[in-house]
Amino acid sequence: MILLVKLMGIVMACMGIINVVNPGSMKKMIAFWRQGNRVYLGGLLRLLIGTIFLLSYSQAKIPGVICVLGSLILLGGILIFILGLGRVKIMLEWGDKRPRSILRLIALLVLGIGALVIYSA
């Protein structure tokens, strides 16, 4: 199970690197999730990833980090379903309107969180 957590950390770090180098790719990702009901698929993915983190945190090097991140990811998935399609799409539109410099900062944050997950798992 901890191997899945490390793999997710690698995916996060790679997404961060890609989006730092090319913030336009983040805008494409936002556009992808805004189409139709794909937001709910993202919510399901968050629920799954958060659950995996919470089920495996006791095996981690730094369990507190994995537990907190798992809880936040799980909460994010739940909020997608509570807020509903309209509100989540409004938040995605807000993110899409941010300048590239802000998107790069967000991507650096994702890269850092991915590295933290890799180290902590």
N, CA and C atoms as a LAMMPS dump frame, in Angstrom:
ITEM: TIMESTEP
0
ITEM: NUMBER OF ATOMS
363
ITEM: BOX BOUNDS ff ff ff
-5.0000000000000000e+02 5.0000000000000000e+02
-5.0000000000000000e+02 5.0000000000000000e+02
-5.0000000000000000e+02 5.0000000000000000e+02
ITEM: ATOMS id mol type element x y z
1 1 1 N 0.829 -1.193 0
2 1 2 C 0 0 0
3 1 3 C 0.874 1.258 0
4 2 1 N 1.97 1.215 0.754
5 2 2 C 2.849 2.377 0.833
6 2 3 C 3.49 2.654 -0.523
7 3 1 N 3.652 1.601 -1.325
8 3 2 C 4.19 1.771 -2.676
9 3 3 C 3.247 2.626 -3.525
10 4 1 N 1.931 2.449 -3.353
11 4 2 C 0.955 3.282 -4.063
12 4 3 C 1.077 4.743 -3.651
13 5 1 N 1.305 4.977 -2.373
14 5 2 C 1.465 6.349 -1.878
15 5 3 C 2.702 6.982 -2.503
16 6 1 N 3.806 6.244 -2.543
17 6 2 C 5.028 6.765 -3.183
18 6 3 C 4.788 7.049 -4.659
19 7 1 N 4.07 6.149 -5.327
20 7 2 C 3.752 6.345 -6.74
21 7 3 C 2.92 7.612 -6.943
22 8 1 N 1.964 7.844 -6.064
23 8 2 C 1.156 9.074 -6.162
24 8 3 C 2.01 10.31 -5.904
25 9 1 N 2.977 10.194 -5.007
26 9 2 C 3.903 11.298 -4.778
27 9 3 C 4.729 11.589 -6.019
28 10 1 N 5.166 10.531 -6.707
29 10 2 C 5.926 10.702 -7.949
30 10 3 C 5.07 11.378 -9.011
31 11 1 N 3.809 10.954 -9.116
32 11 2 C 2.891 11.568 -10.086
33 11 3 C 2.693 13.051 -9.76
34 12 1 N 2.5 13.38 -8.476
35 12 2 C 2.338 14.783 -8.073
36 12 3 C 3.575 15.601 -8.43
37 13 1 N 4.751 15.06 -8.116
38 13 2 C 5.992 15.78 -8.403
39 13 3 C 6.163 15.985 -9.908
40 14 1 N 5.858 14.969 -10.688
41 14 2 C 5.961 15.099 -12.153
42 14 3 C 4.98 16.14 -12.689
43 15 1 N 3.751 16.131 -12.154
44 15 2 C 2.776 17.146 -12.578
45 15 3 C 3.277 18.542 -12.224
46 16 1 N 3.879 18.666 -11.053
47 16 2 C 4.428 19.957 -10.651
48 16 3 C 5.519 20.421 -11.592
49 17 1 N 6.428 19.521 -11.951
50 17 2 C 7.522 19.881 -12.861
51 17 3 C 6.975 20.295 -14.225
52 18 1 N 6.056 19.495 -14.757
53 18 2 C 5.473 19.801 -16.068
54 18 3 C 4.802 21.162 -16.058
55 19 1 N 4.058 21.452 -14.994
56 19 2 C 3.322 22.713 -14.94
57 19 3 C 4.199 23.918 -14.607
58 20 1 N 5.338 23.697 -13.954
59 20 2 C 6.277 24.807 -13.751
60 20 3 C 6.899 25.189 -15.087
61 21 1 N 7.294 24.172 -15.853
62 21 2 C 7.922 24.418 -17.149
63 21 3 C 6.916 25.002 -18.144
64 22 1 N 5.687 24.485 -18.132
65 22 2 C 4.674 24.922 -19.088
66 22 3 C 3.341 25.128 -18.376
67 23 1 N 3.104 26.337 -17.823
68 23 2 C 1.857 26.574 -17.092
69 23 3 C 0.608 26.452 -17.972
70 24 1 N 0.778 26.526 -19.279
71 24 2 C -0.354 26.342 -20.181
72 24 3 C -0.942 24.942 -20.076
73 25 1 N -0.113 23.981 -19.684
74 25 2 C -0.618 22.615 -19.521
75 25 3 C -1.597 22.538 -18.35
76 26 1 N -1.409 23.398 -17.347
77 26 2 C -2.36 23.433 -16.234
78 26 3 C -3.708 23.966 -16.712
79 27 1 N -3.674 24.955 -17.594
80 27 2 C -4.921 25.483 -18.149
81 27 3 C -5.647 24.41 -18.961
82 28 1 N -4.885 23.571 -19.678
83 28 2 C -5.505 22.474 -20.433
84 28 3 C -6.129 21.455 -19.482
85 29 1 N -5.447 21.204 -18.368
86 29 2 C -5.972 20.266 -17.385
87 29 3 C -7.269 20.803 -16.769
88 30 1 N -7.289 22.093 -16.474
89 30 2 C -8.499 22.713 -15.924
90 30 3 C -9.636 22.608 -16.929
91 31 1 N -9.334 22.877 -18.198
92 31 2 C -10.351 22.773 -19.24
93 31 3 C -10.891 21.35 -19.349
94 32 1 N -10.017 20.368 -19.192
95 32 2 C -10.445 18.97 -19.238
96 32 3 C -11.451 18.677 -18.134
97 33 1 N -11.147 19.084 -16.902
98 33 2 C -12.012 18.772 -15.763
99 33 3 C -13.309 19.564 -15.786
100 34 1 N -13.332 20.697 -16.494
101 34 2 C -14.56 21.509 -16.564
102 34 3 C -15.599 20.924 -17.506
103 35 1 N -15.232 20.027 -18.396
104 35 2 C -16.166 19.477 -19.377
105 35 3 C -17.134 18.502 -18.722
106 36 1 N -18.402 18.682 -19.004
107 36 2 C -19.437 17.75 -18.557
108 36 3 C -19.393 17.475 -17.067
109 37 1 N -19.499 16.213 -16.724
110 37 2 C -19.512 15.79 -15.326
111 37 3 C -18.165 15.245 -14.863
112 38 1 N -17.1 15.59 -15.552
113 38 2 C -15.775 15.07 -15.198
114 38 3 C -15.342 15.49 -13.804
115 39 1 N -15.913 16.561 -13.31
116 39 2 C -15.59 17.021 -11.959
117 39 3 C -15.878 15.908 -10.952
118 40 1 N -16.963 15.185 -11.174
119 40 2 C -17.317 14.107 -10.255
120 40 3 C -16.316 12.953 -10.324
121 41 1 N -15.759 12.708 -11.481
122 41 2 C -14.701 11.711 -11.599
123 41 3 C -13.489 12.148 -10.771
124 42 1 N -13.175 13.436 -10.833
125 42 2 C -12.096 13.98 -10.005
126 42 3 C -12.393 13.818 -8.52
127 43 1 N -13.657 13.998 -8.146
128 43 2 C -14.053 13.8 -6.758
129 43 3 C -13.86 12.353 -6.325
130 44 1 N -14.239 11.416 -7.198
131 44 2 C -14.05 9.997 -6.895
132 44 3 C -12.567 9.657 -6.768
133 45 1 N -11.746 10.231 -7.657
134 45 2 C -10.295 9.996 -7.572
135 45 3 C -9.733 10.509 -6.256
136 46 1 N -10.195 11.675 -5.844
137 46 2 C -9.735 12.228 -4.568
138 46 3 C -10.157 11.336 -3.399
139 47 1 N -11.386 10.835 -3.442
140 47 2 C -11.841 9.933 -2.382
141 47 3 C -10.968 8.681 -2.33
142 48 1 N -10.649 8.137 -3.49
143 48 2 C -9.819 6.934 -3.567
144 48 3 C -8.406 7.209 -3.053
145 49 1 N -7.794 8.295 -3.529
146 49 2 C -6.425 8.62 -3.127
147 49 3 C -6.355 8.933 -1.631
148 50 1 N -7.314 9.706 -1.134
149 50 2 C -7.344 10.016 0.295
150 50 3 C -7.487 8.768 1.145
151 51 1 N -8.332 7.846 0.694
152 51 2 C -8.514 6.585 1.417
153 51 3 C -7.231 5.766 1.424
154 52 1 N -6.556 5.705 0.287
155 52 2 C -5.281 4.965 0.217
156 52 3 C -4.262 5.573 1.179
157 53 1 N -4.179 6.894 1.208
158 53 2 C -3.251 7.555 2.136
159 53 3 C -3.601 7.194 3.582
160 54 1 N -4.889 7.252 3.916
161 54 2 C -5.291 6.996 5.3
162 54 3 C -5.113 5.534 5.696
163 55 1 N -5.272 4.628 4.751
164 55 2 C -5.091 3.207 5.059
165 55 3 C -3.622 2.829 5.217
166 56 1 N -2.739 3.631 4.636
167 56 2 C -1.328 3.251 4.656
168 56 3 C -0.45 4.169 5.505
169 57 1 N -1.009 5.151 6.169
170 57 2 C -0.16 6.096 6.894
171 57 3 C 0.616 5.433 8.029
172 58 1 N 0.08 4.376 8.616
173 58 2 C 0.78 3.73 9.738
174 58 3 C 2.074 3.048 9.295
175 59 1 N 2.226 2.778 8.006
176 59 2 C 3.431 2.136 7.478
177 59 3 C 4.466 3.15 7.003
178 60 1 N 4.129 4.423 7.045
179 60 2 C 4.996 5.46 6.491
180 60 3 C 6.13 5.825 7.44
181 61 1 N 7.184 6.425 6.853
182 61 2 C 8.309 6.933 7.65
183 61 3 C 7.85 8.064 8.557
184 62 1 N 7.037 8.963 7.974
185 62 2 C 6.49 10.088 8.74
186 62 3 C 4.964 9.992 8.621
187 63 1 N 4.342 9.219 9.499
188 63 2 C 2.911 8.95 9.357
189 63 3 C 2.019 10.188 9.474
190 64 1 N 2.439 11.154 10.265
191 64 2 C 1.613 12.356 10.436
192 64 3 C 1.391 13.101 9.134
193 65 1 N 2.426 13.198 8.321
194 65 2 C 2.321 13.904 7.037
195 65 3 C 1.336 13.179 6.113
196 66 1 N 1.47 11.863 6.018
197 66 2 C 0.61 11.085 5.132
198 66 3 C -0.834 11.128 5.634
199 67 1 N -1.028 11.086 6.954
200 67 2 C -2.368 11.135 7.534
201 67 3 C -3.035 12.482 7.258
202 68 1 N -2.314 13.571 7.476
203 68 2 C -2.879 14.91 7.243
204 68 3 C -3.191 15.106 5.765
205 69 1 N -2.256 14.748 4.885
206 69 2 C -2.506 14.903 3.446
207 69 3 C -3.668 14.02 2.996
208 70 1 N -3.731 12.794 3.502
209 70 2 C -4.839 11.906 3.16
210 70 3 C -6.171 12.486 3.594
211 71 1 N -6.198 13.057 4.787
212 71 2 C -7.429 13.673 5.289
213 71 3 C -7.84 14.862 4.427
214 72 1 N -6.869 15.692 4.046
215 72 2 C -7.178 16.859 3.211
216 72 3 C -7.653 16.449 1.818
217 73 1 N -7.017 15.441 1.245
218 73 2 C -7.418 14.965 -0.082
219 73 3 C -8.817 14.373 -0.014
220 74 1 N -9.088 13.584 1.018
221 74 2 C -10.411 12.989 1.204
222 74 3 C -11.47 14.074 1.393
223 75 1 N -11.155 15.079 2.199
224 75 2 C -12.077 16.192 2.415
225 75 3 C -12.356 16.932 1.11
226 76 1 N -11.31 17.108 0.301
227 76 2 C -11.496 17.753 -1.004
228 76 3 C -12.455 16.978 -1.894
229 77 1 N -12.347 15.656 -1.869
230 77 2 C -13.256 14.825 -2.653
231 77 3 C -14.686 14.94 -2.17
232 78 1 N -14.866 14.938 -0.862
233 78 2 C -16.21 15.085 -0.299
234 78 3 C -16.8 16.444 -0.662
235 79 1 N -15.981 17.492 -0.579
236 79 2 C -16.461 18.848 -0.886
237 79 3 C -16.922 18.991 -2.331
238 80 1 N -16.286 18.272 -3.245
239 80 2 C -16.717 18.335 -4.645
240 80 3 C -18.174 17.901 -4.758
241 81 1 N -18.544 16.852 -4.032
242 81 2 C -19.92 16.361 -4.098
243 81 3 C -20.884 17.25 -3.308
244 82 1 N -20.418 17.843 -2.217
245 82 2 C -21.268 18.734 -1.423
246 82 3 C -21.541 20.034 -2.177
247 83 1 N -20.494 20.622 -2.757
248 83 2 C -20.647 21.906 -3.451
249 83 3 C -21.443 21.773 -4.745
250 84 1 N -21.28 20.666 -5.424
251 84 2 C -22.022 20.462 -6.657
252 84 3 C -21.261 20.97 -7.874
253 85 1 N -21.771 20.571 -9.021
254 85 2 C -21.127 20.831 -10.301
255 85 3 C -20.943 22.321 -10.577
256 86 1 N -21.977 23.108 -10.36
257 86 2 C -21.925 24.538 -10.683
258 86 3 C -20.849 25.281 -9.916
259 87 1 N -20.813 25.085 -8.614
260 87 2 C -19.839 25.809 -7.788
261 87 3 C -18.408 25.372 -8.071
262 88 1 N -18.218 24.07 -8.28
263 88 2 C -16.862 23.582 -8.552
264 88 3 C -16.376 24.126 -9.896
265 89 1 N -17.265 24.182 -10.879
266 89 2 C -16.866 24.735 -12.18
267 89 3 C -16.519 26.217 -12.064
268 90 1 N -17.209 26.947 -11.201
269 90 2 C -16.874 28.359 -10.971
270 90 3 C -15.465 28.47 -10.389
271 91 1 N -15.117 27.57 -9.465
272 91 2 C -13.764 27.587 -8.888
273 91 3 C -12.717 27.23 -9.934
274 92 1 N -13.05 26.29 -10.815
275 92 2 C -12.115 25.936 -11.888
276 92 3 C -11.918 27.109 -12.848
277 93 1 N -12.995 27.838 -13.142
278 93 2 C -12.88 29.022 -14.006
279 93 3 C -11.998 30.077 -13.353
280 94 1 N -12.129 30.237 -12.033
281 94 2 C -11.282 31.185 -11.311
282 94 3 C -9.817 30.799 -11.487
283 95 1 N -9.512 29.506 -11.334
284 95 2 C -8.139 29.041 -11.498
285 95 3 C -7.632 29.229 -12.912
286 96 1 N -8.53 29.079 -13.871
287 96 2 C -8.151 29.227 -15.28
288 96 3 C -7.796 30.673 -15.62
289 97 1 N -8.334 31.625 -14.873
290 97 2 C -8.092 33.048 -15.148
291 97 3 C -6.83 33.585 -14.468
292 98 1 N -6.177 32.784 -13.658
293 98 2 C -4.96 33.231 -12.965
294 98 3 C -3.825 33.413 -13.962
295 99 1 N -2.959 34.395 -13.71
296 99 2 C -1.8 34.587 -14.587
297 99 3 C -0.818 33.419 -14.467
298 100 1 N 0.017 33.286 -15.486
299 100 2 C 0.977 32.17 -15.53
300 100 3 C 1.908 32.153 -14.328
301 101 1 N 2.256 33.315 -13.801
302 101 2 C 3.154 33.352 -12.642
303 101 3 C 2.498 32.686 -11.424
304 102 1 N 1.224 32.918 -11.226
305 102 2 C 0.504 32.292 -10.111
306 102 3 C 0.395 30.785 -10.351
307 103 1 N 0.132 30.381 -11.598
308 103 2 C 0.05 28.959 -11.916
309 103 3 C 1.388 28.271 -11.662
310 104 1 N 2.482 28.966 -11.939
311 104 2 C 3.811 28.4 -11.657
312 104 3 C 4.02 28.221 -10.149
313 105 1 N 3.564 29.191 -9.366
314 105 2 C 3.681 29.058 -7.907
315 105 3 C 2.86 27.877 -7.396
316 106 1 N 1.659 27.705 -7.938
317 106 2 C 0.825 26.562 -7.558
318 106 3 C 1.519 25.265 -7.95
319 107 1 N 2.129 25.248 -9.14
320 107 2 C 2.838 24.054 -9.601
321 107 3 C 4.04 23.76 -8.695
322 108 1 N 4.734 24.785 -8.231
323 108 2 C 5.844 24.576 -7.293
324 108 3 C 5.342 23.973 -5.982
325 109 1 N 4.175 24.414 -5.548
326 109 2 C 3.567 23.861 -4.341
327 109 3 C 3.243 22.374 -4.538
328 110 1 N 2.678 22.04 -5.702
329 110 2 C 2.369 20.638 -6.014
330 110 3 C 3.653 19.808 -6.057
331 111 1 N 4.688 20.345 -6.663
332 111 2 C 5.981 19.668 -6.703
333 111 3 C 6.503 19.421 -5.29
334 112 1 N 6.421 20.429 -4.443
335 112 2 C 6.878 20.288 -3.062
336 112 3 C 6.081 19.259 -2.287
337 113 1 N 4.764 19.256 -2.472
338 113 2 C 3.925 18.273 -1.78
339 113 3 C 4.242 16.869 -2.288
340 114 1 N 4.441 16.739 -3.587
341 114 2 C 4.814 15.434 -4.144
342 114 3 C 6.13 14.933 -3.555
343 115 1 N 7.119 15.829 -3.465
344 115 2 C 8.408 15.453 -2.873
345 115 3 C 8.245 15.071 -1.404
346 116 1 N 7.394 15.811 -0.683
347 116 2 C 7.139 15.501 0.711
348 116 3 C 6.48 14.129 0.879
349 117 1 N 5.565 13.799 -0.01
350 117 2 C 4.907 12.487 0.03
351 117 3 C 5.934 11.382 -0.234
352 118 1 N 6.774 11.581 -1.238
353 118 2 C 7.796 10.577 -1.556
354 118 3 C 8.712 10.36 -0.343
355 119 1 N 9.143 11.441 0.264
356 119 2 C 10.046 11.351 1.418
357 119 3 C 9.356 10.724 2.625
358 120 1 N 8.093 11.083 2.848
359 120 2 C 7.383 10.651 4.055
360 120 3 C 6.892 9.216 3.983
361 121 1 N 6.661 8.729 2.766
362 121 2 C 6.098 7.369 2.626
363 121 3 C 7.123 6.29 2.89
